[in-house]
Amino acid sequence: MVERAFAWLHQIKRLRIRHERRADIHQDLLELAGSLICLRRLRTSF
């Protein structure tokens, strides 16, 4: 399950190739990507 989540996160190019130098921006992008993944999963389950 964890490996699948990492694979979903790596589908987002901005996270796969880290352009941000600041760790807080990268963390925010990770949280946004996680939210988008959860939203997509919820949309397909209903």
PDBQT receptor file of N, H, CA, C and O in Angstrom, charges set to zero:
ATOM      1  N   MET A   1       0.816  -1.183   0.000  1.00  0.00    +0.000 N 
ATOM      2  CA  MET A   1       0.000   0.000   0.000  1.00  0.00    +0.000 C 
ATOM      3  C   MET A   1       0.874   1.266   0.000  1.00  0.00    +0.000 C 
ATOM      4  O   MET A   1       0.570   2.233  -0.699  1.00  0.00    +0.000 OA
ATOM      5  N   VAL A   2       1.935   1.253   0.771  1.00  0.00    +0.000 N 
ATOM      6  H   VAL A   2       2.182   0.467   1.338  1.00  0.00    +0.000 HD
ATOM      7  CA  VAL A   2       2.820   2.415   0.831  1.00  0.00    +0.000 C 
ATOM      8  C   VAL A   2       3.539   2.600  -0.500  1.00  0.00    +0.000 C 
ATOM      9  O   VAL A   2       3.683   3.726  -0.976  1.00  0.00    +0.000 OA
ATOM     10  N   GLU A   3       3.989   1.504  -1.102  1.00  0.00    +0.000 N 
ATOM     11  H   GLU A   3       3.871   0.589  -0.716  1.00  0.00    +0.000 HD
ATOM     12  CA  GLU A   3       4.674   1.594  -2.387  1.00  0.00    +0.000 C 
ATOM     13  C   GLU A   3       3.743   2.140  -3.462  1.00  0.00    +0.000 C 
ATOM     14  O   GLU A   3       4.178   2.877  -4.347  1.00  0.00    +0.000 OA
ATOM     15  N   ARG A   4       2.475   1.784  -3.389  1.00  0.00    +0.000 N 
ATOM     16  H   ARG A   4       2.121   1.186  -2.670  1.00  0.00    +0.000 HD
ATOM     17  CA  ARG A   4       1.493   2.296  -4.341  1.00  0.00    +0.000 C 
ATOM     18  C   ARG A   4       1.310   3.797  -4.158  1.00  0.00    +0.000 C 
ATOM     19  O   ARG A   4       1.192   4.531  -5.139  1.00  0.00    +0.000 OA
ATOM     20  N   ALA A   5       1.286   4.252  -2.927  1.00  0.00    +0.000 N 
ATOM     21  H   ALA A   5       1.382   3.656  -2.130  1.00  0.00    +0.000 HD
ATOM     22  CA  ALA A   5       1.146   5.691  -2.665  1.00  0.00    +0.000 C 
ATOM     23  C   ALA A   5       2.361   6.453  -3.188  1.00  0.00    +0.000 C 
ATOM     24  O   ALA A   5       2.217   7.537  -3.754  1.00  0.00    +0.000 OA
ATOM     25  N   PHE A   6       3.546   5.896  -3.003  1.00  0.00    +0.000 N 
ATOM     26  H   PHE A   6       3.663   5.016  -2.543  1.00  0.00    +0.000 HD
ATOM     27  CA  PHE A   6       4.748   6.537  -3.548  1.00  0.00    +0.000 C 
ATOM     28  C   PHE A   6       4.692   6.576  -5.074  1.00  0.00    +0.000 C 
ATOM     29  O   PHE A   6       5.102   7.564  -5.683  1.00  0.00    +0.000 OA
ATOM     30  N   ALA A   7       4.194   5.522  -5.686  1.00  0.00    +0.000 N 
ATOM     31  H   ALA A   7       3.861   4.719  -5.191  1.00  0.00    +0.000 HD
ATOM     32  CA  ALA A   7       4.071   5.505  -7.149  1.00  0.00    +0.000 C 
ATOM     33  C   ALA A   7       3.101   6.588  -7.617  1.00  0.00    +0.000 C 
ATOM     34  O   ALA A   7       3.349   7.248  -8.626  1.00  0.00    +0.000 OA
ATOM     35  N   TRP A   8       2.012   6.772  -6.901  1.00  0.00    +0.000 N 
ATOM     36  H   TRP A   8       1.810   6.236  -6.081  1.00  0.00    +0.000 HD
ATOM     37  CA  TRP A   8       1.060   7.836  -7.263  1.00  0.00    +0.000 C 
ATOM     38  C   TRP A   8       1.707   9.205  -7.112  1.00  0.00    +0.000 C 
ATOM     39  O   TRP A   8       1.498  10.083  -7.949  1.00  0.00    +0.000 OA
ATOM     40  N   LEU A   9       2.488   9.397  -6.056  1.00  0.00    +0.000 N 
ATOM     41  H   LEU A   9       2.657   8.683  -5.376  1.00  0.00    +0.000 HD
ATOM     42  CA  LEU A   9       3.161  10.675  -5.854  1.00  0.00    +0.000 C 
ATOM     43  C   LEU A   9       4.198  10.941  -6.948  1.00  0.00    +0.000 C 
ATOM     44  O   LEU A   9       4.390  12.086  -7.358  1.00  0.00    +0.000 OA
ATOM     45  N   HIS A  10       4.864   9.887  -7.418  1.00  0.00    +0.000 N 
ATOM     46  H   HIS A  10       4.709   8.957  -7.085  1.00  0.00    +0.000 HD
ATOM     47  CA  HIS A  10       5.893  10.067  -8.439  1.00  0.00    +0.000 C 
ATOM     48  C   HIS A  10       5.298  10.298  -9.823  1.00  0.00    +0.000 C 
ATOM     49  O   HIS A  10       6.028  10.639 -10.753  1.00  0.00    +0.000 OA
ATOM     50  N   GLN A  11       3.990  10.119  -9.980  1.00  0.00    +0.000 N 
ATOM     51  H   GLN A  11       3.396   9.841  -9.225  1.00  0.00    +0.000 HD
ATOM     52  CA  GLN A  11       3.351  10.451 -11.247  1.00  0.00    +0.000 C 
ATOM     53  C   GLN A  11       3.287  11.955 -11.447  1.00  0.00    +0.000 C 
ATOM     54  O   GLN A  11       3.142  12.421 -12.577  1.00  0.00    +0.000 OA
ATOM     55  N   ILE A  12       3.391  12.716 -10.378  1.00  0.00    +0.000 N 
ATOM     56  H   ILE A  12       3.509  12.338  -9.460  1.00  0.00    +0.000 HD
ATOM     57  CA  ILE A  12       3.367  14.173 -10.465  1.00  0.00    +0.000 C 
ATOM     58  C   ILE A  12       4.795  14.638 -10.721  1.00  0.00    +0.000 C 
ATOM     59  O   ILE A  12       5.676  14.483  -9.875  1.00  0.00    +0.000 OA
ATOM     60  N   LYS A  13       5.008  15.208 -11.896  1.00  0.00    +0.000 N 
ATOM     61  H   LYS A  13       4.293  15.334 -12.584  1.00  0.00    +0.000 HD
ATOM     62  CA  LYS A  13       6.363  15.539 -12.337  1.00  0.00    +0.000 C 
ATOM     63  C   LYS A  13       7.075  16.504 -11.395  1.00  0.00    +0.000 C 
ATOM     64  O   LYS A  13       8.280  16.390 -11.172  1.00  0.00    +0.000 OA
ATOM     65  N   ARG A  14       6.340  17.431 -10.857  1.00  0.00    +0.000 N 
ATOM     66  H   ARG A  14       5.361  17.523 -11.037  1.00  0.00    +0.000 HD
ATOM     67  CA  ARG A  14       6.962  18.445  -9.996  1.00  0.00    +0.000 C 
ATOM     68  C   ARG A  14       7.532  17.804  -8.730  1.00  0.00    +0.000 C 
ATOM     69  O   ARG A  14       8.481  18.333  -8.151  1.00  0.00    +0.000 OA
ATOM     70  N   LEU A  15       6.979  16.694  -8.299  1.00  0.00    +0.000 N 
ATOM     71  H   LEU A  15       6.208  16.264  -8.770  1.00  0.00    +0.000 HD
ATOM     72  CA  LEU A  15       7.509  16.006  -7.125  1.00  0.00    +0.000 C 
ATOM     73  C   LEU A  15       8.603  15.004  -7.501  1.00  0.00    +0.000 C 
ATOM     74  O   LEU A  15       9.513  14.737  -6.716  1.00  0.00    +0.000 OA
ATOM     75  N   ARG A  16       8.500  14.462  -8.701  1.00  0.00    +0.000 N 
ATOM     76  H   ARG A  16       7.761  14.679  -9.339  1.00  0.00    +0.000 HD
ATOM     77  CA  ARG A  16       9.494  13.487  -9.140  1.00  0.00    +0.000 C 
ATOM     78  C   ARG A  16      10.857  14.142  -9.321  1.00  0.00    +0.000 C 
ATOM     79  O   ARG A  16      11.880  13.602  -8.897  1.00  0.00    +0.000 OA
ATOM     80  N   ILE A  17      10.859  15.310  -9.955  1.00  0.00    +0.000 N 
ATOM     81  H   ILE A  17      10.029  15.749 -10.299  1.00  0.00    +0.000 HD
ATOM     82  CA  ILE A  17      12.087  16.079 -10.136  1.00  0.00    +0.000 C 
ATOM     83  C   ILE A  17      11.971  17.292  -9.230  1.00  0.00    +0.000 C 
ATOM     84  O   ILE A  17      11.184  18.201  -9.495  1.00  0.00    +0.000 OA
ATOM     85  N   ARG A  18      12.734  17.305  -8.188  1.00  0.00    +0.000 N 
ATOM     86  H   ARG A  18      13.373  16.567  -7.972  1.00  0.00    +0.000 HD
ATOM     87  CA  ARG A  18      12.585  18.349  -7.174  1.00  0.00    +0.000 C 
ATOM     88  C   ARG A  18      13.271  19.634  -7.628  1.00  0.00    +0.000 C 
ATOM     89  O   ARG A  18      14.498  19.713  -7.690  1.00  0.00    +0.000 OA
ATOM     90  N   HIS A  19      12.452  20.640  -7.944  1.00  0.00    +0.000 N 
ATOM     91  H   HIS A  19      11.455  20.576  -7.894  1.00  0.00    +0.000 HD
ATOM     92  CA  HIS A  19      12.971  21.932  -8.376  1.00  0.00    +0.000 C 
ATOM     93  C   HIS A  19      13.088  22.902  -7.210  1.00  0.00    +0.000 C 
ATOM     94  O   HIS A  19      13.901  23.826  -7.251  1.00  0.00    +0.000 OA
ATOM     95  N   GLU A  20      12.293  22.704  -6.182  1.00  0.00    +0.000 N 
ATOM     96  H   GLU A  20      11.632  21.954  -6.149  1.00  0.00    +0.000 HD
ATOM     97  CA  GLU A  20      12.276  23.642  -5.061  1.00  0.00    +0.000 C 
ATOM     98  C   GLU A  20      13.484  23.430  -4.167  1.00  0.00    +0.000 C 
ATOM     99  O   GLU A  20      13.846  22.296  -3.852  1.00  0.00    +0.000 OA
ATOM    100  N   ARG A  21      14.087  24.501  -3.771  1.00  0.00    +0.000 N 
ATOM    101  H   ARG A  21      13.793  25.421  -4.026  1.00  0.00    +0.000 HD
ATOM    102  CA  ARG A  21      15.214  24.402  -2.855  1.00  0.00    +0.000 C 
ATOM    103  C   ARG A  21      14.750  24.484  -1.409  1.00  0.00    +0.000 C 
ATOM    104  O   ARG A  21      15.397  23.963  -0.500  1.00  0.00    +0.000 OA
ATOM    105  N   ARG A  22      13.625  25.145  -1.215  1.00  0.00    +0.000 N 
ATOM    106  H   ARG A  22      13.099  25.569  -1.952  1.00  0.00    +0.000 HD
ATOM    107  CA  ARG A  22      13.111  25.296   0.154  1.00  0.00    +0.000 C 
ATOM    108  C   ARG A  22      12.291  24.062   0.535  1.00  0.00    +0.000 C 
ATOM    109  O   ARG A  22      11.428  23.612  -0.219  1.00  0.00    +0.000 OA
ATOM    110  N   ALA A  23      12.578  23.539   1.695  1.00  0.00    +0.000 N 
ATOM    111  H   ALA A  23      13.279  23.904   2.307  1.00  0.00    +0.000 HD
ATOM    112  CA  ALA A  23      11.906  22.322   2.158  1.00  0.00    +0.000 C 
ATOM    113  C   ALA A  23      10.429  22.562   2.452  1.00  0.00    +0.000 C 
ATOM    114  O   ALA A  23       9.618  21.653   2.275  1.00  0.00    +0.000 OA
ATOM    115  N   ASP A  24      10.058  23.769   2.897  1.00  0.00    +0.000 N 
ATOM    116  H   ASP A  24      10.717  24.508   3.041  1.00  0.00    +0.000 HD
ATOM    117  CA  ASP A  24       8.659  24.020   3.223  1.00  0.00    +0.000 C 
ATOM    118  C   ASP A  24       7.782  24.021   1.978  1.00  0.00    +0.000 C 
ATOM    119  O   ASP A  24       6.634  23.579   2.037  1.00  0.00    +0.000 OA
ATOM    120  N   ILE A  25       8.299  24.511   0.851  1.00  0.00    +0.000 N 
ATOM    121  H   ILE A  25       9.231  24.870   0.803  1.00  0.00    +0.000 HD
ATOM    122  CA  ILE A  25       7.521  24.480  -0.386  1.00  0.00    +0.000 C 
ATOM    123  C   ILE A  25       7.354  23.041  -0.866  1.00  0.00    +0.000 C 
ATOM    124  O   ILE A  25       6.278  22.654  -1.322  1.00  0.00    +0.000 OA
ATOM    125  N   HIS A  26       8.412  22.257  -0.765  1.00  0.00    +0.000 N 
ATOM    126  H   HIS A  26       9.286  22.571  -0.395  1.00  0.00    +0.000 HD
ATOM    127  CA  HIS A  26       8.327  20.847  -1.162  1.00  0.00    +0.000 C 
ATOM    128  C   HIS A  26       7.321  20.094  -0.285  1.00  0.00    +0.000 C 
ATOM    129  O   HIS A  26       6.554  19.269  -0.782  1.00  0.00    +0.000 OA
ATOM    130  N   GLN A  27       7.329  20.378   0.998  1.00  0.00    +0.000 N 
ATOM    131  H   GLN A  27       7.952  21.049   1.401  1.00  0.00    +0.000 HD
ATOM    132  CA  GLN A  27       6.379  19.747   1.911  1.00  0.00    +0.000 C 
ATOM    133  C   GLN A  27       4.947  20.135   1.551  1.00  0.00    +0.000 C 
ATOM    134  O   GLN A  27       4.050  19.291   1.574  1.00  0.00    +0.000 OA
ATOM    135  N   ASP A  28       4.732  21.394   1.223  1.00  0.00    +0.000 N 
ATOM    136  H   ASP A  28       5.460  22.079   1.205  1.00  0.00    +0.000 HD
ATOM    137  CA  ASP A  28       3.393  21.838   0.821  1.00  0.00    +0.000 C 
ATOM    138  C   ASP A  28       2.930  21.140  -0.451  1.00  0.00    +0.000 C 
ATOM    139  O   ASP A  28       1.762  20.766  -0.565  1.00  0.00    +0.000 OA
ATOM    140  N   LEU A  29       3.837  20.962  -1.405  1.00  0.00    +0.000 N 
ATOM    141  H   LEU A  29       4.785  21.266  -1.312  1.00  0.00    +0.000 HD
ATOM    142  CA  LEU A  29       3.473  20.254  -2.628  1.00  0.00    +0.000 C 
ATOM    143  C   LEU A  29       3.151  18.789  -2.352  1.00  0.00    +0.000 C 
ATOM    144  O   LEU A  29       2.251  18.224  -2.973  1.00  0.00    +0.000 OA
ATOM    145  N   LEU A  30       3.876  18.177  -1.430  1.00  0.00    +0.000 N 
ATOM    146  H   LEU A  30       4.607  18.636  -0.926  1.00  0.00    +0.000 HD
ATOM    147  CA  LEU A  30       3.566  16.793  -1.055  1.00  0.00    +0.000 C 
ATOM    148  C   LEU A  30       2.172  16.684  -0.438  1.00  0.00    +0.000 C 
ATOM    149  O   LEU A  30       1.424  15.753  -0.736  1.00  0.00    +0.000 OA
ATOM    150  N   GLU A  31       1.834  17.636   0.417  1.00  0.00    +0.000 N 
ATOM    151  H   GLU A  31       2.442  18.392   0.659  1.00  0.00    +0.000 HD
ATOM    152  CA  GLU A  31       0.509  17.627   1.044  1.00  0.00    +0.000 C 
ATOM    153  C   GLU A  31      -0.587  17.863   0.012  1.00  0.00    +0.000 C 
ATOM    154  O   GLU A  31      -1.643  17.233   0.074  1.00  0.00    +0.000 OA
ATOM    155  N   LEU A  32      -0.346  18.757  -0.928  1.00  0.00    +0.000 N 
ATOM    156  H   LEU A  32       0.512  19.269  -0.978  1.00  0.00    +0.000 HD
ATOM    157  CA  LEU A  32      -1.317  19.022  -1.983  1.00  0.00    +0.000 C 
ATOM    158  C   LEU A  32      -1.506  17.788  -2.858  1.00  0.00    +0.000 C 
ATOM    159  O   LEU A  32      -2.633  17.443  -3.212  1.00  0.00    +0.000 OA
ATOM    160  N   ALA A  33      -0.417  17.129  -3.203  1.00  0.00    +0.000 N 
ATOM    161  H   ALA A  33       0.498  17.409  -2.915  1.00  0.00    +0.000 HD
ATOM    162  CA  ALA A  33      -0.500  15.914  -4.014  1.00  0.00    +0.000 C 
ATOM    163  C   ALA A  33      -1.252  14.816  -3.275  1.00  0.00    +0.000 C 
ATOM    164  O   ALA A  33      -2.059  14.105  -3.873  1.00  0.00    +0.000 OA
ATOM    165  N   GLY A  34      -0.997  14.676  -1.993  1.00  0.00    +0.000 N 
ATOM    166  H   GLY A  34      -0.341  15.255  -1.507  1.00  0.00    +0.000 HD
ATOM    167  CA  GLY A  34      -1.733  13.678  -1.207  1.00  0.00    +0.000 C 
ATOM    168  C   GLY A  34      -3.216  13.975  -1.158  1.00  0.00    +0.000 C 
ATOM    169  O   GLY A  34      -4.041  13.063  -1.218  1.00  0.00    +0.000 OA
ATOM    170  N   SER A  35      -3.555  15.239  -1.048  1.00  0.00    +0.000 N 
ATOM    171  H   SER A  35      -2.885  15.979  -0.999  1.00  0.00    +0.000 HD
ATOM    172  CA  SER A  35      -4.965  15.628  -1.045  1.00  0.00    +0.000 C 
ATOM    173  C   SER A  35      -5.622  15.328  -2.386  1.00  0.00    +0.000 C 
ATOM    174  O   SER A  35      -6.757  14.854  -2.433  1.00  0.00    +0.000 OA
ATOM    175  N   LEU A  36      -4.911  15.605  -3.473  1.00  0.00    +0.000 N 
ATOM    176  H   LEU A  36      -3.989  15.990  -3.435  1.00  0.00    +0.000 HD
ATOM    177  CA  LEU A  36      -5.457  15.324  -4.803  1.00  0.00    +0.000 C 
ATOM    178  C   LEU A  36      -5.644  13.830  -5.025  1.00  0.00    +0.000 C 
ATOM    179  O   LEU A  36      -6.631  13.412  -5.630  1.00  0.00    +0.000 OA
ATOM    180  N   ILE A  37      -4.708  13.026  -4.542  1.00  0.00    +0.000 N 
ATOM    181  H   ILE A  37      -3.907  13.366  -4.050  1.00  0.00    +0.000 HD
ATOM    182  CA  ILE A  37      -4.827  11.574  -4.669  1.00  0.00    +0.000 C 
ATOM    183  C   ILE A  37      -6.048  11.082  -3.892  1.00  0.00    +0.000 C 
ATOM    184  O   ILE A  37      -6.813  10.254  -4.388  1.00  0.00    +0.000 OA
ATOM    185  N   CYS A  38      -6.229  11.591  -2.676  1.00  0.00    +0.000 N 
ATOM    186  H   CYS A  38      -5.608  12.263  -2.272  1.00  0.00    +0.000 HD
ATOM    187  CA  CYS A  38      -7.395  11.196  -1.876  1.00  0.00    +0.000 C 
ATOM    188  C   CYS A  38      -8.688  11.625  -2.548  1.00  0.00    +0.000 C 
ATOM    189  O   CYS A  38      -9.662  10.872  -2.546  1.00  0.00    +0.000 OA
ATOM    190  N   LEU A  39      -8.714  12.822  -3.122  1.00  0.00    +0.000 N 
ATOM    191  H   LEU A  39      -7.923  13.434  -3.123  1.00  0.00    +0.000 HD
ATOM    192  CA  LEU A  39      -9.905  13.301  -3.805  1.00  0.00    +0.000 C 
ATOM    193  C   LEU A  39     -10.249  12.420  -5.000  1.00  0.00    +0.000 C 
ATOM    194  O   LEU A  39     -11.414  12.085  -5.214  1.00  0.00    +0.000 OA
ATOM    195  N   ARG A  40      -9.248  12.049  -5.770  1.00  0.00    +0.000 N 
ATOM    196  H   ARG A  40      -8.302  12.321  -5.597  1.00  0.00    +0.000 HD
ATOM    197  CA  ARG A  40      -9.492  11.170  -6.922  1.00  0.00    +0.000 C 
ATOM    198  C   ARG A  40     -10.030   9.821  -6.480  1.00  0.00    +0.000 C 
ATOM    199  O   ARG A  40     -10.930   9.270  -7.113  1.00  0.00    +0.000 OA
ATOM    200  N   ARG A  41      -9.478   9.287  -5.394  1.00  0.00    +0.000 N 
ATOM    201  H   ARG A  41      -8.746   9.734  -4.880  1.00  0.00    +0.000 HD
ATOM    202  CA  ARG A  41      -9.954   7.980  -4.912  1.00  0.00    +0.000 C 
ATOM    203  C   ARG A  41     -11.390   8.067  -4.412  1.00  0.00    +0.000 C 
ATOM    204  O   ARG A  41     -12.185   7.151  -4.622  1.00  0.00    +0.000 OA
ATOM    205  N   LEU A  42     -11.720   9.181  -3.745  1.00  0.00    +0.000 N 
ATOM    206  H   LEU A  42     -11.074   9.925  -3.574  1.00  0.00    +0.000 HD
ATOM    207  CA  LEU A  42     -13.088   9.350  -3.263  1.00  0.00    +0.000 C 
ATOM    208  C   LEU A  42     -14.076   9.513  -4.401  1.00  0.00    +0.000 C 
ATOM    209  O   LEU A  42     -15.193   9.001  -4.326  1.00  0.00    +0.000 OA
ATOM    210  N   ARG A  43     -13.685  10.218  -5.456  1.00  0.00    +0.000 N 
ATOM    211  H   ARG A  43     -12.777  10.633  -5.517  1.00  0.00    +0.000 HD
ATOM    212  CA  ARG A  43     -14.575  10.430  -6.588  1.00  0.00    +0.000 C 
ATOM    213  C   ARG A  43     -14.893   9.115  -7.293  1.00  0.00    +0.000 C 
ATOM    214  O   ARG A  43     -16.019   8.919  -7.750  1.00  0.00    +0.000 OA
ATOM    215  N   THR A  44     -13.912   8.209  -7.387  1.00  0.00    +0.000 N 
ATOM    216  H   THR A  44     -12.997   8.369  -7.015  1.00  0.00    +0.000 HD
ATOM    217  CA  THR A  44     -14.156   6.948  -8.070  1.00  0.00    +0.000 C 
ATOM    218  C   THR A  44     -14.919   5.972  -7.195  1.00  0.00    +0.000 C 
ATOM    219  O   THR A  44     -15.515   5.030  -7.718  1.00  0.00    +0.000 OA
ATOM    220  N   SER A  45     -14.924   6.161  -5.892  1.00  0.00    +0.000 N 
ATOM    221  H   SER A  45     -14.441   6.927  -5.468  1.00  0.00    +0.000 HD
ATOM    222  CA  SER A  45     -15.600   5.203  -5.017  1.00  0.00    +0.000 C 
ATOM    223  C   SER A  45     -17.090   5.494  -4.878  1.00  0.00    +0.000 C 
ATOM    224  O   SER A  45     -17.841   4.635  -4.416  1.00  0.00    +0.000 OA
ATOM    225  N   PHE A  46     -17.532   6.690  -5.271  1.00  0.00    +0.000 N 
ATOM    226  H   PHE A  46     -16.922   7.387  -5.647  1.00  0.00    +0.000 HD
ATOM    227  CA  PHE A  46     -18.960   7.001  -5.157  1.00  0.00    +0.000 C 
ATOM    228  C   PHE A  46     -19.643   6.968  -6.449  1.00  0.00    +0.000 C 
ATOM    229  O   PHE A  46     -20.848   7.209  -6.516  1.00  0.00    +0.000 OA
TER     230      PHE A  46
